[in-house]
């Protein structure tokens, strides 16, 4: 089957234009289903300028956008609609101008008012970047802290960061935390036995979940929203918690016998069998054929 040519619109950040070293799985390394070029959307996208492309694919972003004229179908992939009401409303408005809306983890019913086809399309991993390494680190909590840009969850993350640092010191466990660039970030999770995650809101699921699983780490995370297409289950593929005070007991239990290793292996198997970019690309190719006949 001939690969589809995709005009791939991303946020205006250097990392978004990466391929092999891209932190997001979608349109990272080469796959037989697609070829793509990167673009940044201004206030509008004139489809007439993209006649050489089969699909216009927009990755998240909430800036108002106008699609002008006939041409290639516009697909909009939504990540961050679960962070704040403003994030949701911005993405809802952008979804109204697309021909197909793909939701990473938000609920389909929250986008039905667009009147456009809406599908669930789970996170996917750039497994060329996120992969298991020698497990020399006990606990990793590598994420941004304070509520930058009005984002929620910063205070809770800061409190967890401090508590884990104190606990690991007392328990004699190695610990890595803070913000890092992609190489150090991926290595930190690749070498970690346990990766702790605190999503910014109760309805948010960061792509760190699958990235950490791809690294062969046991994920311990704030309770996650249900996303049927993720095919994941708490206590099998990862462990959930609701308050930081639970973490010492959970970590102690995971280090009894080989429990953390068994959960890490189940999580790794889940991702490599269901959620790599290579797998998601095949699924997307089928979706585009169903929706647009291409």
N, C-alpha and C positions, 0 to 999 in steps of 0.2 A: 504493500500500500504506500502510495506517495506521501511523504510528510507534508503536513499543513504548514503554511507560512504564517507566523503570528507576529503582529505588531504588539509588543509587550510594554505596556505603560506602567511605570513604577514611580515611587516617591523619589524626589530629587536628592538622594543620598548616595554617596559613593558605593557603599556596600550593596545597594539594590541592583547595580549594574554588573555585578560579578556573575560569573558562570560557575566554574568549578569551586570557587571559594565563596559561594553565596550562602548566607546564613539561613535563608528560607529555601524550602525544598522545591517549590514550583519554579519551573524553567531554570534549573541550575545546570546540571551536567547534560551532555548530549544524549538524546534519545531518538529512536527511529521515527517516532510519531510526529515530531515537530522540529521546525527550524524557526528561529526568532531573532528579532532586533529590538533593542531597548529604545524607549521614548519616554519623555516626561510630558504630561498633559498640562496645557495652559488653561484658559477659560473654556476652550472648546476643542473638539476633535472633528476636523473636516474629513469625512470618510473618502471623499474624492481623492485625497492625497495619499490614500493607502490602498490603491487599486491592485497593487502587487501582493497584497496579503489576503489570506483566507479568513482570518479571525483578528479582531481587535480585542485584546485581553488586558483588562485594567486590574491591577493588584491594589486593593484597599484604597486608602486615601479618602478624605472627606470633602475636599474642596469642590464647590459647585462646578458642574460640568455640563456643557451643551454638546450634543452630538448633531452634526450638521450634514444633511444630505443622505442619499441612499449609498449602499455599499456593503462592505463586510460586516457580519454580525458582531455586536459588541457584547462581550462577556465580562461581568464584574464579580471579582472574588473579594469577599468581605471577611476581614479578620477582627478589627478592633471595635466593632459595634457594641460590645458588652462592657466597655470601660466606663463610659459616662452617658448620660442622656444626650449630651451634645454630640458625642461620637456616634450614637445611634441615629439621631435625626439627620446628621450630615450624610451618613452612608445610606440612609433610607432615601434621601433626595437624589443621591447619585444613582442608586439602584433603579429609579424610575426612568432613567434615560437609557438603560441597558436592554439588550434583547434576551439575556439570560443572567440570572443572579445565582452565584455559588456561595454558600455559607460554610465557613470553616467550622464553627461550633454554635453560632446563634440559632435560635428556633425559627423554623420556616414561617410559622404563623405571624411572626413580628415583621415579615416582609411581604405578606400577601396583599397588603394595601397598594403595593406598586402595580398590581395587575399584570406583572411579568412572570414568566416561568421561574420558579425558585427551586433549587436543588441543594441537598447537603453534599459537601465535598470536603471530607476530613483533611486535617493537616497532613502534610507529607514532609519527609526528611531528606535533606541532602546527605545521604549516607556515605558520600565521598569525604565529607568533613567530619560528621558525627559518627564515630566508630569506637569500638572497645580498644583500650590500651592496657598496659600492665597496671593492675589495681594497687597503686602505692599510696592512695589517699582515702581516708576513712569517710569524711563527710564534706560535701560541697554544697554551698549556698551562694551561687554566683548569679546575682540579679541586681538591677538598679534599686535604690532605696527610696529616698524622699519623693514626695508626690510632685515630681517635676511636671510643669505644664498643667497643673491642676488635676493630675492623675491621683486616684485614690490608692490606698493600700501601702503608702510609703511608711507611715508610722509603724504599722504592724511588721513590715519587712525589717525595719531598723531594730525593733525589739527582738525579733527572732534572731537576727544577726548577732546581737550582743549575747543573748541567752545561749545560743549554740556555741559561741566562742568560749564562754565561761564553762559550759558543760563539758565540751571537748577537752579543755585544759585540765579540768578535774578528773575526767575519765581516762586521760592519757591517749586521746584519739587525735589524729591529724585532721586539720580543718582548713578549708580554703573558702574565702568569701570575697564579696565586692564585685565591682564592675571591671570587665576586661575586654580587650579586643577579641575578634573571632578566633584567632589561633590559640590564644591562652584560654579562652572560654571553652572551646571544644576540647582542648587537652585536659582542662580541669575536670570536666565531666567524664571524659574518656578514662581518666585515671581513678575516678571516684568509685567507691563501693556503694555509697548512698548519696543520692542527690535530693536535697530538700527544696520544695517549691511552695511559694505562697502566691496564689493568683490575686490580682489586684481587687477583683470583685467576686462575689459568690457565683456569678453566671459567666465568668471569664475562664477560658482554658488557653493558657499560653502554649506556644509551639515547643517550649522547653520540655514539656511532658514527653513527647515522642522523641525529641532529640536526645534526651537523657536515656531513654530506653534503648535507642540505637547505639548509645555508648556502652551498653551492657551494665548500666547502673540500676540499683534498686531505687525507684522513685517513691518518695514520701511527700505527699502534697496535700494542700488544702482541698477539701471536698470539691469534686469537679461536677460540672453540669452534665447531664446525660446527653450523649450524642450517639445514637444507635449505630451509625456508620463507623464509629471508632472501633467497635467490637472489643472494647476493653471492660475489665471487671476489677473492682477494688478487691484487695486481698489475694488476687491471683496475679495481676500484672503490675500492681502498685499498691501502696498503703495510703489511706486518707487520714487526716486529722482536722480538728476544728479549732483547737486552741494550742498555743505554743507550749503550754504546760504539759501537754501530752507527749511531746517529742522525746524527752529523756527515756521514758518507759518504752516507747515504740522502738527507739534505736537500740536499747538494751535487748529487747526481745529479738530484734532482727539479727543481732550478732550471736544469738544462741544457735549452736549447730551451724547449719548452712542455709538458714531461712532467707537471709538477704540475697544469697546467691541464687536460690531457687526462684524467688520473685523476679530478680534481675533477668534470669534466663527466660522466664515466661514473657516479660516485657519486651526483651530483645526479639524473641521469636514473633511476637505480635507485630512489631514494626517491620521486620525484614520480610514478613510474609504478606503484609497488608498496606504498609504506609510509606514506602520509599517513593522517590520521585519517579523511578522507572515504572512502578506499579500504577501510580496515580496518572501518569501520562497515558498509559493504555486505557485507563478508565475514561479520561477526558476525551480521548479520541472517539470512543464509543458514544459519549454524551453528545459531542458535536455532530456526529452522524445522525443520531436520533432527533436532535433539536433542529438542525439546520440542513441536513441531507448532504453534508460535505465529508 
